[in-house]
Amino acid sequence: MINEENIQLFKALSEDTRYRIIKALIESENKCRENKYGNRGELCACEIPEIIGRTQSNTSMHLAKLQDWGIIKVRKEGKKRLYSIQNEKIRKILEVLEE
């Protein structure tokens, strides 16, 4: 039987921009990096394009897709949208890939 969640995870990792977003969010968590708004393990939507080297519009499109697939989550703080990893499997997959 095919597991749709697993298919979505591999789709996410197969596209360069989505991979970079996921990687940036995981690195932010691993380093307990405090973003410029004082939050640890989260990145503001305004920070991500600069980190991954993409435009804001391109990044937004991919953030929405990752959120739809349940890979990342977002919370609002005032006007800011703060993103973090929601799916544990994606962390494990990247750990294996980077061994």
C-alpha positions in Angstrom: 0.0 0.0 0.0 1.3 3.5 -0.9 1.7 6.0 2.0 0.8 9.5 0.7 2.7 11.2 3.5 5.9 9.5 2.4 5.3 10.6 -1.2 4.9 14.2 -0.1 8.1 14.1 1.9 10.1 12.9 -1.0 8.4 15.5 -3.3 9.4 18.1 -0.9 13.0 17.0 -0.8 13.2 16.6 -4.6 12.8 20.3 -5.3 15.8 22.5 -4.7 13.9 25.5 -3.1 11.8 23.3 -0.8 14.9 21.3 0.2 16.7 24.6 1.1 13.8 25.8 3.2 13.6 22.5 5.1 17.3 22.5 5.6 17.3 26.1 6.9 14.5 25.4 9.3 16.3 22.2 10.7 19.6 24.0 11.0 17.8 26.8 12.9 16.5 24.3 15.3 19.7 22.3 15.6 21.7 25.5 16.4 18.9 26.8 18.5 19.5 29.9 16.4 17.7 32.9 17.7 16.3 34.8 14.8 16.3 38.6 14.7 12.9 38.6 16.4 14.2 36.6 19.4 12.6 33.2 18.6 14.6 30.0 18.6 14.1 27.2 16.1 11.8 29.3 14.0 12.4 31.5 11.0 10.4 34.5 9.9 9.1 34.4 6.4 11.1 37.6 5.8 14.4 35.9 6.7 14.1 32.7 4.7 14.5 34.1 1.1 17.9 35.7 2.1 19.1 32.5 3.8 18.2 30.2 0.9 19.1 32.7 -1.9 15.6 32.9 -3.5 13.0 35.6 -4.1 10.3 36.4 -1.6 7.5 35.3 -4.0 9.2 32.1 -5.0 9.9 31.3 -1.3 6.3 32.1 -0.3 4.9 29.7 -2.9 7.1 26.8 -1.6 6.3 27.6 2.1 2.6 27.3 1.3 3.1 24.0 -0.4 5.2 22.6 2.5 2.6 23.8 4.9 -0.2 22.2 2.9 1.7 18.9 3.0 2.1 19.1 6.8 5.9 19.3 6.7 6.2 22.8 8.2 3.9 24.8 10.5 3.4 28.5 10.8 2.4 30.7 13.7 1.6 34.4 13.6 3.2 36.9 15.9 1.8 40.3 15.1 2.5 40.8 11.4 5.3 38.2 11.4 4.8 34.6 10.1 7.2 32.3 11.9 7.9 28.9 10.3 9.2 25.7 11.9 9.4 21.9 11.1 6.2 20.0 12.0 6.9 16.5 10.5 9.4 14.4 12.5 10.0 12.1 9.5 11.7 14.8 7.5 14.3 15.3 10.2 15.1 11.6 10.3 15.3 11.4 6.5 17.8 14.3 6.4 19.9 12.7 9.2 20.2 9.5 7.1 21.0 11.5 3.9 23.8 13.4 5.6 25.6 10.5 7.3 
